[in-house]
Amino acid sequence: MLLLGSVLVPLPSSAIPADGDVNGDGQVDAADALLILRIVQGYLVPGAEQEERADIAPVGQAPENPVSVNPADAMLMNRAMDGVDVDGDGLDTQGENAIGSSPFLDDTDGDGHPDPSDPDPLQFSPPAIPSVIRIADGVNDITLTWEVPAGEVCFYRLHRYGTDGEYEFATIDAVGTSYVDTEVSPDPVYFYWLQAVNCRGQEAEFVNCDFTDPENQALWLTGARGPIANPWFSAVGSTGQIELSWEESTDPAVTGYYVWLSPTPVPLGETTGLVQQATVNGRENTSHTIPGLGAGTYYVRVTAFSSVAAESRLDSARQLAVEVQ
């Protein structure tokens, strides 16, 4: 038996006979309509008694098969459910009909985007851009992690460009949320873009490949082989200052961080123009404020250093463009 919470919608007895009670709960309601749809879609195989109950009206039935289960039966019940949100997607039946989506499915086209937020609930949409992507430099490799994006994901395509002029890509199974790139040389800085692809071959939005644009860091991640991973940080500009905060390094050898600043754009993968603004001692200290700045756009990076005189790479560090008032 399938019930949808406590939603009960009696149907006019003159239009629907009592055998519309598909689930046998004594009510002809939205739960019965959902059962009908599941039978029509092949999710349920009704027995003779169930099929007789599901045959709620003569609408759309073939004369040679007077006992049938078809979409017309479900639609007949649909018309009696205005004001009810059967699938719990935030739209009542009338609202569903207005956008052409199904009142029985919160994601009519099955693309992972709920109908109320789907730009086209009847057309399969590509997945969104993966979120919360992180990158970490390693001595022999580079590691990326991410969170699963909205929409159906069949696999990921990882694009990689290097300052050595090389381009490579890797295919990652949809169950994965991390990738360790071991095919990296010691010197180049690499630019990564992770693109989700659904099982129909539709790709998430692709991005601008202009690495000289420092604001592109929101889309492209920079990484390289290095002794220490660069901190992942955020920066907020206000009147005359920039406030930075970063994630504490997991490397026990790290003893502090350097904060870098440039008043002019610095191409990703390069360092020209960046000036060290502060030394923050202590691995557990993860914030700093740069005061006394004039209005304008500044470019900031944060690197780490260790007790064994090793530093993370400035050329592969994350860079943010920050507006100061």
C-alpha angles and dihedrals in degrees: 000000000000120000128178104219110279097319108136121172114180113212125219107273090217091061102035125040121223092258088076085088092105097171095043096235095130093254133094100214149127091297089062091050090053091050090051091053091049090051091049091050091050097246091120128038106208124210121229093274093046091048091051090051092047091053092086102158143012092242112128096354121144115236091232090054108040091166107061141136115222144148091266089066091052092047091052089058090042091063090060095053105072111146094027125111100207098170095041096234096130096260123101121220093268090051091049091052090050092061095034096247130132121267088208098054125053088204106037098183094038096233097130094256112110113236097250091057098033112106088213113016091188097050125067110247130205118253122267126255111282112257136219094025114181131187130198129191115225135188092251104011148016122243127206126189131181146164123253111265127224117276134040112315119194095170143335128244114210114203119200129187122181133204084238087070096252125135124198136163135198132200116225125193116247093244090064124091098176140048132193112207108207096164094084130119122227100248114038126085111229129214117210133195121182115208124188118216127193126221091265091059095254110146131213116249113297121224141229111276095209103124092181090071105092092198088061087082087091086070107023122055121210123214142159142171109280144148095251132028116244116245119255106234146171129214132200125193125209136155107331098338150064123222116206131190129176143182115268113253116254090210107101090207092065113107102174151335140255123221117210131195139184128180090206131057116278115200113239111264092027133090106199110131098019114125125192107247102177147001113220110196122208128051091238093055105094109167141063138173122217106207134188099046126151123228115286145076119305131188117221137186135177125210133180133229132196141213091255093063093258122137133194115247116273093198093060097040122121112261128203130193109222129192116219122195 
